[in-house]
């Protein structure tokens, strides 16, 4: 069978004690039973719905917002482009001007993945602070453009105006995928297909995802 294309894994590992945002529950992954105890291996997992590489649904900031299980999968499998923002310094904001090169794709409805390189700090605690961030102006720009999904290699879009940015994007049906990794493996000169598949958690605000990209024809 001919492959669809080269698959690039964009998902951070999940492991016992994996770091989280300060106020989030800590991840626990342990053996419930083993071959020696019950004759088979089975693990116990306790995690936040926003652990590692994950998706934010509107319910994250709206009590009546769309839940993660209600998001049509067609919105989770989309054409996308990468924006190289690795020149951005710690604590520097990302503005619409930084996306000028991909604006023609945005105007066609492509998703955008913001590549800052900050994921290389994970799992060090420094990953969760001091990162380049999405400005309020850029959030407004995404809404104006009618984008459907924005992903990033950051733990959250904005550490200061976090509520404004989340409410602005999620309130307009824009899916947010946070905690991506390995974005440097993606092209900057042509689009690709981006997959971010959430767990079917009924009535919930978000979910860890297995995020991948497929490079067509490779």
Beta strands, then each sheet from edge to edge (+ up, - down):
strand 1: 5-9
strand 2: 28-33
strand 3: 42-46
strand 4: 54-56
strand 5: 77-84
strand 6: 93-94
strand 7: 111-115
strand 8: 133-134
strand 9: 149-152
strand 10: 175-178
strand 11: 192-198
strand 12: 206-216
sheet 1: 1+ 12- 4+ 10- 9- 7- 5- 11+
sheet 2: 2+ 3-
sheet 3: 6+ 8+
end
